[in-house]
Amino acid sequence: MNCAIGTNTKEHVKNYQPKGHKMNKGIELIKKYEGCRLIAYKCSAGVWTIGWGSTRNETGGAWKAGDCITQQKADALLTRDLIEFKTAIENNDTLTKLSDDCKAALVCLAFNIGTGALLKSNLVKAIAARNLRDIMKNWDWYSAGGQVLLGLCRRRTEELSLFLSGWK
């Protein structure tokens, strides 16, 4: 594949929204912090990543050095991943009752840390207990590769802000 095909333009990145999602605020955060790269790269945690932060190819396997995709494929992978994370949240008895903004924030968080980590976390326990103090305390995934990263601190702050804007 020619990696120059489908290069992402700033206009495309700015305007892309997957169809059928009520997660626009969460999608905006994902796009802001993940960015879109059409050539595979190792993220700060050392995982091969491509597109809008996709860590799995079409068959569920890992990306590798030299892999490249088109913008259209990056968008399709984002849609696939969003559906997966949104479904996991909506299938959780505690999380499905939350507002759209709360769910959008959790989708953004799960996109970055994975649904397994999220669903087994003290954060979900705090949400179930409706304990706002513990929710804020446990929104704490700030490190990758053993290092606290300023970008993750900023992302978590914006996710938590979005979550709290929908908290009732």
C-alpha positions, 0 to 999 in steps of 0.5 A, spaced: 500 500 500 502 506 498 502 510 505 501 517 501 494 515 499 489 518 503 493 523 507 489 526 512 487 534 511 486 538 517 479 540 514 477 532 514 480 531 521 476 537 524 469 535 521 469 527 521 464 525 526 462 517 525 454 516 523 450 514 528 453 516 535 451 521 540 458 521 543 460 527 539 464 531 545 467 524 547 469 523 539 472 530 539 476 529 545 479 522 542 481 526 536 484 531 540 488 527 544 489 521 539 490 525 533 490 521 526 496 518 523 496 513 517 502 510 518 503 505 524 507 508 530 509 506 537 504 510 542 507 512 549 505 505 552 509 502 547 503 499 543 503 499 535 498 504 533 495 507 527 489 512 525 485 515 530 489 511 536 487 504 533 491 498 536 488 492 533 487 491 525 481 488 522 482 481 524 484 483 531 491 482 530 496 487 532 499 493 528 506 492 526 512 497 523 511 499 516 503 498 516 499 504 513 492 505 512 488 510 508 484 516 511 477 512 510 480 506 513 482 510 519 475 513 520 472 506 519 477 503 525 475 509 529 467 507 528 469 500 529 472 502 536 467 507 538 461 502 537 465 497 541 467 501 547 460 504 547 457 497 547 461 495 553 459 501 557 451 500 555 452 493 557 454 495 564 448 495 569 451 501 572 454 505 567 448 505 562 443 509 566 448 515 566 447 521 561 450 522 554 455 526 557 457 521 562 458 516 557 461 520 552 467 521 557 467 514 559 468 512 552 473 516 551 477 514 557 475 506 555 478 508 548 485 510 551 485 505 557 481 499 555 474 496 557 477 491 561 481 496 565 475 501 566 470 496 568 474 492 573 476 499 576 475 503 582 472 508 578 466 504 576 465 502 583 465 509 585 460 511 580 455 505 582 456 508 589 454 515 587 460 517 590 463 524 587 469 524 591 471 517 589 469 518 582 474 524 582 480 520 586 479 514 581 479 518 574 487 517 575 490 514 569 496 519 568 501 514 566 504 510 560 510 506 560 511 508 567 511 515 566 506 520 568 505 524 562 502 531 561 498 529 555 494 524 559 493 529 565 490 534 560 486 528 557 483 526 564 482 533 566 477 534 560 474 527 560 472 528 568 470 535 566 465 532 561 463 527 565 461 532 571 457 536 566 453 530 565 453 528 572 446 528 576 
